[in-house]
Amino acid sequence: MPDSSQVAIRKIATRKITVHQTTIRQATTDDLAQIVLFTHAIHIQEDDKSIPPHKNFLTNLEKWLLLELKNPLSLLLIAEIKNKSVGFISGSTVINDNGFLENPMKGIINLIWVEKEYRRKNIAQQLLINMEVCFKENSIALIEVSYTSKNMLAKKFWCSMDYDSYSITARKKLITKL
């Protein structure tokens, strides 16, 4: 059974918020097919072909997203305009209670996507702000996000939202053919 802080993340997110014709609401399993499409679009945009995807990529993606929708430590929000899903954000909480930090909880932004024709309408900002509110109201003081180094659009967006770069992930391919 989840503790009250895990349940609170869900309760906070049940509010429906509408700003400038954009409604932000918590995703449900009814949104799964659309979230899979959005997430696949992220994969296509970010894929540099350096690591081949699994042959069952889409099936595995759907299974993972369904688990995320049901996970009390995860939260997925949908942006809608006139009842059409135009974007989403996925976040989760991580507890790293190794005794090194005063507050061992942190938020992770796993995914964010807005369809191309709806960009530059502050939808990504609205999604992020709503996720930040949910984290903050649950005493989560730190949020992390990762994006590929070649994604200049992401870099510009995260910088505009006051996210600072603190670490770099380096990758070396040891086996070229499996």
N, CA, C and O of each residue as an XYZ file, in Angstrom:
712
protein
N       0.852     -1.182      0.000
C       0.000      0.000      0.000
C       0.896      1.244      0.000
O       1.803      1.346      0.826
N       0.651      2.202     -0.927
C       1.485      3.397     -0.962
C       1.255      4.263      0.266
O       0.157      4.290      0.822
N       2.310      4.977      0.690
C       2.131      5.868      1.822
C       1.422      7.137      1.365
O       1.203      7.323      0.169
N       1.061      8.012      2.303
C       0.236      9.178      1.989
C       0.920     10.152      1.042
O       0.235     10.833      0.279
N       2.252     10.245      1.061
C       2.927     11.172      0.150
C       2.818     10.690     -1.295
O       2.754     11.504     -2.216
N       2.798      9.367     -1.500
C       2.632      8.830     -2.847
C       1.215      9.070     -3.344
O       1.021      9.447     -4.500
N       0.235      8.859     -2.500
C      -1.152      9.083     -2.879
C      -1.394     10.564     -3.135
O      -2.159     10.917     -4.033
N      -0.752     11.438     -2.358
C      -0.963     12.871     -2.506
C      -0.576     13.357     -3.895
O      -1.210     14.270     -4.425
N       0.438     12.772     -4.486
C       0.830     13.175     -5.841
C      -0.339     12.951     -6.784
O      -0.620     13.795     -7.634
N      -1.008     11.849     -6.646
C      -2.179     11.559     -7.480
C      -3.325     12.529     -7.190
O      -3.941     13.047     -8.121
N      -3.614     12.777     -5.922
C      -4.732     13.651     -5.571
C      -4.520     15.065     -6.093
O      -5.453     15.684     -6.604
N      -3.329     15.566     -5.972
C      -3.048     16.917     -6.451
C      -3.267     17.003     -7.947
O      -3.786     17.999     -8.450
N      -2.875     15.972     -8.649
C      -2.927     16.014    -10.110
C      -4.339     15.839    -10.661
O      -4.534     15.990    -11.867
N      -5.313     15.532     -9.840
C      -6.653     15.312    -10.362
C      -7.359     16.619    -10.721
O      -8.419     16.590    -11.345
N      -6.799     17.744    -10.343
C      -7.374     19.016    -10.758
C      -7.249     19.166    -12.264
O      -6.229     18.799    -12.848
N      -8.271     19.697    -12.882
C      -8.202     20.029    -14.298
C      -7.923     21.514    -14.386
O      -8.628     22.313    -13.768
N      -6.917     21.894    -15.136
C      -6.524     23.292    -15.227
C      -6.612     23.717    -16.681
O      -6.038     23.062    -17.551
N      -7.318     24.799    -16.959
C      -7.436     25.297    -18.320
C      -6.853     26.701    -18.389
O      -7.251     27.587    -17.632
N      -5.904     26.897    -19.308
C      -5.280     28.194    -19.538
C      -5.222     28.413    -21.045
O      -4.657     27.595    -21.772
N      -5.800     29.506    -21.514
C      -5.762     29.849    -22.943
C      -6.174     28.676    -23.820
O      -5.442     28.304    -24.737
N      -7.320     28.097    -23.557
C      -7.899     26.981    -24.316
C      -7.140     25.661    -24.156
O      -7.540     24.661    -24.752
N      -6.069     25.626    -23.378
C      -5.337     24.382    -23.146
C      -5.736     23.835    -21.784
O      -5.626     24.520    -20.767
N      -6.195     22.602    -21.777
C      -6.552     21.933    -20.532
C      -5.437     20.953    -20.185
O      -5.004     20.165    -21.026
N      -4.979     21.011    -18.940
C      -3.992     20.064    -18.423
C      -4.723     19.165    -17.433
O      -5.361     19.646    -16.496
N      -4.625     17.856    -17.652
C      -5.286     16.905    -16.756
C      -4.407     15.677    -16.597
O      -3.492     15.436    -17.386
N      -4.705     14.905    -15.558
C      -3.958     13.671    -15.330
C      -4.342     12.642    -16.390
O      -5.521     12.478    -16.703
N      -3.354     11.958    -16.934
C      -3.588     10.915    -17.923
C      -4.210      9.692    -17.261
O      -3.998      9.428    -16.077
N      -4.971      8.966    -18.038
C      -5.567      7.707    -17.592
C      -5.177      6.615    -18.589
O      -4.535      6.880    -19.606
N      -5.579      5.391    -18.275
C      -5.287      4.298    -19.207
C      -5.994      4.514    -20.543
O      -5.566      3.955    -21.552
N      -7.055      5.300    -20.576
C      -7.720      5.624    -21.850
C      -6.799      6.428    -22.772
O      -7.012      6.453    -23.984
N      -5.789      7.078    -22.216
C      -4.849      7.888    -23.000
C      -3.641      7.086    -23.475
O      -2.775      7.623    -24.165
N      -3.576      5.812    -23.111
C      -2.363      5.025    -23.368
C      -1.944      5.037    -24.839
O      -0.772      5.266    -25.136
N      -2.866      4.797    -25.755
C      -2.507      4.738    -27.181
C      -1.897      6.061    -27.642
O      -0.916      6.070    -28.386
N      -2.476      7.174    -27.202
C      -1.944      8.487    -27.598
C      -0.570      8.736    -26.978
O       0.315      9.287    -27.632
N      -0.394      8.335    -25.731
C       0.904      8.522    -25.070
C       1.974      7.669    -25.756
O       3.122      8.095    -25.883
N       1.601      6.476    -26.195
C       2.544      5.636    -26.941
C       2.965      6.349    -28.226
O       4.147      6.365    -28.566
N       2.013      6.934    -28.933
C       2.341      7.674    -30.165
C       3.265      8.854    -29.875
O       4.242      9.071    -30.591
N       2.957      9.614    -28.828
C       3.803     10.749    -28.459
C       5.221     10.278    -28.118
O       6.207     10.867    -28.561
N       5.302      9.208    -27.323
C       6.602      8.719    -26.883
C       7.396      8.146    -28.058
O       8.615      8.304    -28.119
N       6.719      7.494    -28.972
C       7.390      7.000    -30.175
C       7.919      8.170    -31.002
O       9.003      8.078    -31.578
N       7.174      9.255    -31.064
C       7.645     10.449    -31.773
C       8.915     11.004    -31.123
O       9.824     11.457    -31.818
N       8.974     10.968    -29.792
C      10.201     11.391    -29.092
C      11.352     10.489    -29.516
O      12.439     10.971    -29.835
N      11.115      9.183    -29.521
C      12.164      8.228    -29.906
C      12.677      8.519    -31.316
O      13.885      8.545    -31.548
N      11.766      8.734    -32.244
C      12.158      9.013    -33.634
C      12.998     10.292    -33.702
O      14.009     10.338    -34.403
N      12.577     11.320    -32.976
C      13.311     12.585    -32.985
C      14.692     12.458    -32.343
O      15.656     13.051    -32.828
N      14.794     11.698    -31.268
C      16.028     11.615    -30.491
C      16.978     10.510    -30.950
O      18.162     10.540    -30.614
N      16.478      9.536    -31.711
C      17.281      8.364    -32.071
C      18.419      8.744    -33.008
O      18.193      9.250    -34.107
N      19.642      8.492    -32.560
C      20.812      8.769    -33.405
C      21.316      7.494    -34.082
O      22.386      7.488    -34.690
N      20.546      6.429    -33.973
C      20.849      5.132    -34.595
C      22.087      4.454    -34.013
O      22.559      3.468    -34.579
N      22.623      4.952    -32.905
C      23.814      4.341    -32.315
C      23.491      3.075    -31.530
O      24.353      2.215    -31.354
N      22.255      2.961    -31.059
C      21.831      1.767    -30.331
C      20.541      1.270    -30.980
O      19.522      1.959    -30.927
N      20.567      0.090    -31.589
C      19.357     -0.399    -32.251
C      18.249     -0.689    -31.242
O      18.510     -1.246    -30.176
N      17.019     -0.315    -31.573
C      15.907     -0.616    -30.664
C      15.571     -2.102    -30.683
O      15.875     -2.811    -31.643
N      14.945     -2.554    -29.618
C      14.490     -3.940    -29.508
C      13.450     -4.202    -30.598
O      12.712     -3.295    -30.981
N      13.390     -5.431    -31.096
C      12.433     -5.760    -32.159
C      10.982     -5.563    -31.696
O      10.097     -5.328    -32.518
N      10.744     -5.658    -30.400
C       9.404     -5.445    -29.845
C       9.296     -4.071    -29.172
O       8.600     -3.912    -28.169
N       9.985     -3.100    -29.731
C      10.064     -1.774    -29.111
C       8.691     -1.205    -28.762
O       8.464     -0.814    -27.617
N       7.779     -1.152    -29.722
C       6.480     -0.529    -29.462
C       5.659     -1.297    -28.430
O       4.981     -0.687    -27.603
N       5.711     -2.611    -28.470
C       4.993     -3.423    -27.477
C       5.577     -3.183    -26.085
O       4.844     -2.999    -25.114
N       6.897     -3.188    -26.007
C       7.558     -2.956    -24.716
C       7.305     -1.539    -24.210
O       7.134     -1.320    -23.011
N       7.282     -0.580    -25.136
C       6.988      0.805    -24.764
C       5.590      0.910    -24.172
O       5.394      1.565    -23.148
N       4.630      0.275    -24.805
C       3.257      0.309    -24.303
C       3.160     -0.320    -22.916
O       2.490      0.219    -22.035
N       3.827     -1.459    -22.719
C       3.818     -2.115    -21.410
C       4.426     -1.205    -20.340
O       3.880     -1.077    -19.244
N       5.565     -0.572    -20.664
C       6.229      0.310    -19.702
C       5.344      1.508    -19.367
O       5.213      1.875    -18.199
N       4.739      2.116    -20.382
C       3.890      3.287    -20.128
C       2.655      2.908    -19.304
O       2.207      3.693    -18.468
N       2.109      1.730    -19.530
C       0.980      1.278    -18.716
C       1.402      1.129    -17.260
O       0.662      1.515    -16.355
N       2.586      0.572    -17.031
C       3.105      0.469    -15.667
C       3.296      1.854    -15.045
O       3.001      2.056    -13.867
N       3.791      2.804    -15.840
C       3.972      4.174    -15.344
C       2.637      4.804    -14.972
O       2.538      5.490    -13.955
N       1.618      4.580    -15.782
C       0.285      5.125    -15.484
C      -0.264      4.583    -14.165
O      -1.004      5.275    -13.466
N       0.096      3.362    -13.832
C      -0.404      2.723    -12.608
C       0.521      2.911    -11.412
O       0.140      2.608    -10.281
N       1.715      3.401    -11.644
C       2.724      3.543    -10.588
C       2.391      4.745     -9.700
O       2.285      5.862    -10.207
N       2.224      4.547     -8.390
C       1.900      5.680     -7.512
C       3.035      6.699     -7.396
O       2.807      7.811     -6.918
N       4.236      6.353     -7.815
C       5.351      7.294     -7.780
C       5.527      8.036     -9.108
O       6.440      8.848     -9.249
N       4.657      7.758    -10.075
C       4.728      8.404    -11.384
C       3.477      9.226    -11.636
O       2.413      8.967    -11.074
N       3.631     10.216    -12.491
C       2.514     11.082    -12.849
C       2.651     11.454    -14.318
O       3.706     11.917    -14.751
N       1.586     11.251    -15.080
C       1.546     11.646    -16.476
C       0.411     12.641    -16.650
O      -0.720     12.388    -16.236
N       0.720     13.759    -17.259
C      -0.263     14.798    -17.518
C      -0.447     14.964    -19.019
O       0.509     14.858    -19.787
N      -1.668     15.222    -19.424
C      -2.024     15.408    -20.833
C      -2.428     16.864    -21.045
O      -3.111     17.460    -20.212
N      -1.995     17.427    -22.170
C      -2.452     18.754    -22.592
C      -3.466     18.552    -23.711
O      -3.206     17.824    -24.670
N      -4.620     19.198    -23.586
C      -5.665     19.091    -24.593
C      -6.111     20.469    -25.050
O      -6.162     21.418    -24.268
N      -6.427     20.557    -26.312
C      -7.078     21.738    -26.861
C      -8.322     21.244    -27.579
O      -8.235     20.434    -28.502
N      -9.475     21.731    -27.154
C     -10.764     21.304    -27.724
C     -10.881     19.786    -27.731
O     -11.253     19.184    -28.737
N     -10.556     19.176    -26.590
C     -10.639     17.723    -26.375
C      -9.699     16.906    -27.246
O      -9.878     15.694    -27.359
N      -8.700     17.532    -27.866
C      -7.686     16.807    -28.643
C      -6.387     16.829    -27.862
O      -5.923     17.892    -27.451
N      -5.791     15.645    -27.654
C      -4.503     15.558    -26.959
C      -3.419     16.124    -27.870
O      -3.250     15.687    -29.009
N      -2.682     17.117    -27.338
C      -1.642     17.776    -28.143
C      -0.258     17.641    -27.523
O       0.732     18.037    -28.138
N      -0.170     17.084    -26.307
C       1.117     16.916    -25.655
C       0.961     16.231    -24.320
O      -0.149     16.015    -23.833
N       2.106     15.890    -23.733
C       2.075     15.259    -22.417
C       3.429     15.422    -21.737
O       4.433     15.767    -22.361
N       3.417     15.163    -20.441
C       4.640     15.132    -19.645
C       4.544     13.941    -18.702
O       3.474     13.623    -18.183
N       5.673     13.295    -18.493
C       5.751     12.172    -17.571
C       6.814     12.479    -16.530
O       7.945     12.833    -16.864
N       6.442     12.342    -15.276
C       7.380     12.564    -14.184
C       7.260     11.467    -13.145
O       6.259     10.754    -13.078
N       8.295     11.350    -12.342
C       8.252     10.362    -11.269
C       9.096     10.855    -10.104
O       9.912     11.767    -10.240
N       8.878     10.236     -8.972
C       9.680     10.569     -7.798
C      10.639      9.429     -7.516
O      10.329      8.255     -7.720
N      11.800      9.809     -7.048
C      12.840      8.849     -6.694
C      13.260      9.163     -5.264
O      13.474     10.321     -4.907
N      13.373      8.146     -4.473
C      13.853      8.313     -3.104
C      15.237      7.690     -3.025
O      15.393      6.479     -3.184
N      16.237      8.522     -2.778
C      17.624      8.079     -2.693
C      18.092      8.306     -1.255
O      18.878      9.210     -0.973
N      17.593      7.473     -0.370
C      17.844      7.672      1.054
C      19.149      6.992      1.478
O      19.141      6.022      2.236
N      20.258      7.516      0.977
C      21.562      6.963      1.344
C      22.187      7.713      2.524
O      23.298      7.400      2.949
N      21.463      8.704      3.046
C      21.966      9.451      4.183
C      22.830     10.639      3.814
O      23.331     11.334      4.699
N      23.016     10.887      2.527
C      23.869     11.993      2.092
C      23.109     13.308      1.972
O      23.707     14.379      2.077
N      21.792     13.239      1.751
C      21.000     14.442      1.477
C      19.990     14.697      2.589
O      19.455     13.761      3.184
N      19.741     15.949      2.855
C      18.725     16.335      3.837
C      17.346     15.848      3.392
O      16.604     15.267      4.184
N      17.007     16.085      2.131
C      15.745     15.612      1.565
C      16.080     14.584      0.483
O      16.549     14.962     -0.591
N      15.850     13.301      0.740
C      16.273     12.273     -0.210
C      15.365     12.113     -1.432
O      15.672     11.320     -2.322
N      14.244     12.860     -1.492
C      13.325     12.721     -2.618
C      13.665     13.717     -3.715
O      13.991     14.874     -3.448
N      13.583     13.243     -4.962
C      13.739     14.158     -6.084
C      12.740     13.772     -7.158
O      12.293     12.627     -7.238
N      12.405     14.740     -7.968
C      11.516     14.504     -9.092
C      12.329     14.303    -10.351
O      13.395     14.895    -10.520
N      11.822     13.472    -11.222
C      12.466     13.215    -12.507
C      11.436     13.495    -13.602
O      10.325     12.966    -13.574
N      11.816     14.324    -14.553
C      10.989     14.489    -15.746
C      11.486     13.434    -16.732
O      12.611     13.516    -17.225
N      10.647     12.456    -17.009
C      11.029     11.357    -17.895
C      10.839     11.716    -19.363
O      11.704     11.443    -20.195
N       9.717     12.323    -19.670
C       9.357     12.619    -21.054
C       8.521     13.890    -21.108
O       7.751     14.182    -20.193
N       8.681     14.632    -22.182
C       7.782     15.753    -22.465
C       7.681     15.868    -23.972
O       8.679     15.765    -24.685
N       6.478     16.080    -24.446
C       6.254     16.177    -25.893
C       5.054     17.070    -26.168
O       4.028     16.997    -25.492
N       5.212     17.913    -27.181
C       4.099     18.701    -27.718
C       4.160     18.545    -29.228
O       5.219     18.700    -29.837
N       3.018     18.238    -29.827
C       2.962     18.071    -31.275
C       3.450     19.350    -31.966
O       3.204     20.458    -31.492
N       4.141     19.175    -33.087
C       4.800     20.296    -33.770
C       3.861     21.454    -34.062
O       4.234     22.611    -33.870
N       2.657     21.165    -34.520
C       1.733     22.257    -34.881
C       1.203     23.030    -33.674
O       0.567     24.071    -33.834
N       1.464     22.522    -32.465
C       0.998     23.196    -31.246
C       2.149     23.796    -30.441
O       1.940     24.298    -29.337
N       3.349     23.745    -30.985
C       4.492     24.326    -30.281
C       4.443     25.849    -30.382
O       3.737     26.416    -31.217
N       5.212     26.488    -29.510
C       5.271     27.950    -29.412
C       3.938     28.557    -28.957
O       3.610     29.698    -29.280
N       3.193     27.764    -28.205
C       1.933     28.217    -27.605
C       1.976     28.058    -26.086
O       0.939     28.100    -25.425
N       3.170     27.875    -25.538
C       3.406     27.726    -24.101
C       2.795     26.466    -23.492
O       2.570     26.410    -22.283
N       2.528     25.465    -24.312
C       1.944     24.228    -23.797
C       2.975     23.441    -22.999
O       2.662     22.937    -21.920
N       4.191     23.328    -23.505
C       5.242     22.620    -22.754
C       5.485     23.307    -21.415
O       5.682     22.642    -20.398
N       5.469     24.635    -21.416
C       5.651     25.372    -20.161
C       4.517     25.072    -19.189
O       4.755     24.878    -17.997
N       3.273     25.033    -19.696
C       2.135     24.735    -18.826
C       2.231     23.321    -18.252
O       1.960     23.103    -17.071
N       2.613     22.377    -19.087
C       2.786     21.004    -18.591
C       3.851     20.955    -17.500
O       3.644     20.357    -16.444
N       4.985     21.587    -17.765
C       6.082     21.564    -16.802
C       5.699     22.271    -15.512
O       5.967     21.755    -14.427
N       5.087     23.424    -15.605
C       4.693     24.169    -14.403
C       3.733     23.334    -13.556
O       3.854     23.309    -12.331
N       2.791     22.657    -14.188
C       1.860     21.807    -13.438
C       2.584     20.643    -12.766
O       2.260     20.280    -11.635
N       3.558     20.061    -13.451
C       4.344     18.985    -12.843
C       5.154     19.532    -11.673
O       5.225     18.897    -10.621
N       5.759     20.693    -11.842
C       6.532     21.304    -10.757
C       5.661     21.580     -9.538
O       6.099     21.377     -8.406
N       4.435     22.039     -9.758
C       3.511     22.293     -8.644
C       3.233     20.998     -7.889
O       3.246     20.979     -6.658
N       2.983     19.919     -8.622
C       2.737     18.625     -7.965
C       3.940     18.183     -7.144
O       3.790     17.708     -6.018
N       5.130     18.340     -7.707
C       6.339     17.981     -6.960
C       6.489     18.861     -5.720
O       6.721     18.362     -4.619
N       6.354     20.161     -5.909
C       6.559     21.100     -4.794
C       5.554     20.851     -3.673
O       5.924     20.889     -2.500
N       4.302     20.598     -4.009
C       3.278     20.357     -2.991
C       3.498     19.037     -2.254
O       2.862     18.781     -1.232
N       4.391     18.208     -2.768
C       4.743     16.951     -2.109
C       6.146     17.011     -1.517
O       6.782     15.980     -1.294
N       6.623     18.233     -1.266
C       7.917     18.482     -0.604
C       9.104     17.944     -1.391
O      10.128     17.589     -0.808
N       8.973     17.883     -2.688
C      10.088     17.486     -3.540
C      10.772     18.769     -3.986
O      10.198     19.569     -4.724
N      12.000     18.956     -3.529
C      12.692     20.232     -3.705
C      13.588     20.285     -4.939
O      14.073     21.356     -5.303
N      13.813     19.149     -5.582
C      14.758     19.081     -6.693
C      14.162     18.269     -7.831
O      13.573     17.210     -7.613
N      14.322     18.781     -9.056
C      13.852     18.066    -10.249
C      15.022     17.923    -11.201
O      15.812     18.849    -11.385
N      15.121     16.743    -11.807
C      16.149     16.503    -12.815
C      15.490     16.088    -14.125
O      14.410     15.498    -14.139
N      16.162     16.407    -15.215
C      15.713     16.012    -16.547
C      16.950     15.706    -17.385
O      17.999     16.322    -17.201
N      16.825     14.764    -18.294
C      17.914     14.446    -19.222
C      17.398     14.612    -20.644
O      16.225     14.365    -20.927
N      18.284     15.031    -21.526
C      17.956     15.116    -22.950
C      19.250     14.920    -23.720
O      20.340     15.064    -23.166
N      19.129     14.593    -24.993
C      20.326     14.325    -25.778
C      21.083     15.618    -26.051
O      20.489     16.686    -26.201
N      22.389     15.502    -26.112
C      23.251     16.683    -26.278
C      23.030     17.379    -27.609
O      23.311     18.572    -27.724
N      22.543     16.682    -28.605
C      22.317     17.286    -29.928
C      20.969     17.983    -30.039
O      20.703     18.655    -31.036
N      20.118     17.832    -29.036
C      18.784     18.418    -29.089
C      18.835     19.865    -28.594
O      18.612     20.145    -27.416
N      19.126     20.757    -29.504
C      19.256     22.179    -29.158
C      17.913     22.792    -28.750
O      17.873     23.708    -27.929
N      16.822     22.292    -29.318
C      15.497     22.774    -28.936
C      15.237     22.474    -27.455
O      14.730     23.320    -26.718
N      15.596     21.251    -27.033
C      15.421     20.879    -25.625
C      16.320     21.731    -24.738
O      15.883     22.222    -23.697
N      17.553     21.904    -25.139
C      18.484     22.711    -24.343
C      17.942     24.125    -24.149
O      17.968     24.664    -23.042
N      17.456     24.714    -25.231
C      16.899     26.071    -25.160
C      15.673     26.105    -24.244
O      15.524     27.021    -23.435
N      14.795     25.101    -24.373
C      13.595     25.056    -23.547
C      13.954     24.951    -22.067
O      13.463     25.733    -21.254
N      14.816     23.982    -21.711
C      15.133     23.770    -20.296
C      15.861     24.973    -19.704
O      15.633     25.327    -18.548
N      16.724     25.595    -20.475
C      17.388     26.814    -19.990
C      16.364     27.925    -19.758
O      16.453     28.654    -18.771
N      15.393     28.056    -20.662
C      14.364     29.093    -20.519
C      13.493     28.859    -19.294
O      12.881     29.793    -18.776
N      13.435     27.605    -18.827
C      12.638     27.263    -17.652
C      13.502     27.213    -16.390
O      13.081     26.673    -15.367
N      14.715     27.778    -16.466
C      15.649     27.901    -15.336
C      16.233     26.580    -14.851
O      16.548     26.440    -13.670
N      16.381     25.618    -15.747
C      17.066     24.370    -15.431
C      18.524     24.528    -15.843
O      18.815     24.928    -16.970
N      19.442     24.214    -14.926
C      20.868     24.325    -15.185
C      21.457     22.947    -15.460
O      21.022     21.950    -14.884
N      22.447     22.900    -16.342
C      23.153     21.643    -16.616
C      24.160     21.387    -15.505
O      24.945     22.264    -15.146
N      24.125     20.165    -14.964
C      25.032     19.798    -13.886
C      25.883     18.594    -14.196
O      26.939     18.416    -13.588
N      25.459     17.766    -15.119
C      26.252     16.583    -15.412
C      26.136     16.253    -16.891
O      25.218     16.696    -17.580
N      27.081     15.473    -17.349
C      27.097     15.021    -18.733
C      27.235     13.514    -18.707
O      28.032     12.975    -17.939
N      26.475     12.836    -19.530
C      26.588     11.398    -19.668
C      27.406     11.112    -20.916
O      27.067     11.570    -22.007
N      28.467     10.367    -20.757
C      29.300      9.977    -21.896
C      29.015      8.510    -22.220
O      28.717      7.716    -21.328
N      29.110      8.164    -23.491
C      28.814      6.802    -23.918
C      29.932      6.305    -24.817
O      30.439      7.038    -25.666
N      30.307      5.058    -24.619
C      31.290      4.409    -25.472
C      30.723      3.049    -25.868
O      30.343      2.253    -25.010
N      30.670      2.794    -27.148
C      30.164      1.531    -27.637
C      31.300      0.512    -27.657
O      32.284      0.692    -28.376
N      31.170     -0.551    -26.876
C      32.210     -1.563    -26.771
C      32.068     -2.682    -27.796
O      33.066     -3.246    -28.244
N      30.848     -2.998    -28.163
C      30.594     -4.042    -29.136
C      29.807     -3.420    -30.278
O      28.739     -2.849    -30.055
N      30.318     -3.522    -31.485
C      29.641     -2.882    -32.612
C      28.537     -3.744    -33.206
O      27.550     -3.211    -33.713
N      28.678     -5.036    -33.156
C      27.640     -5.952    -33.653
C      27.347     -6.989    -32.592
O      28.265     -7.599    -32.044
N      26.091     -7.191    -32.302
C      25.701     -8.232    -31.350
C      25.209     -9.454    -32.079
O      24.834    -10.441    -31.447
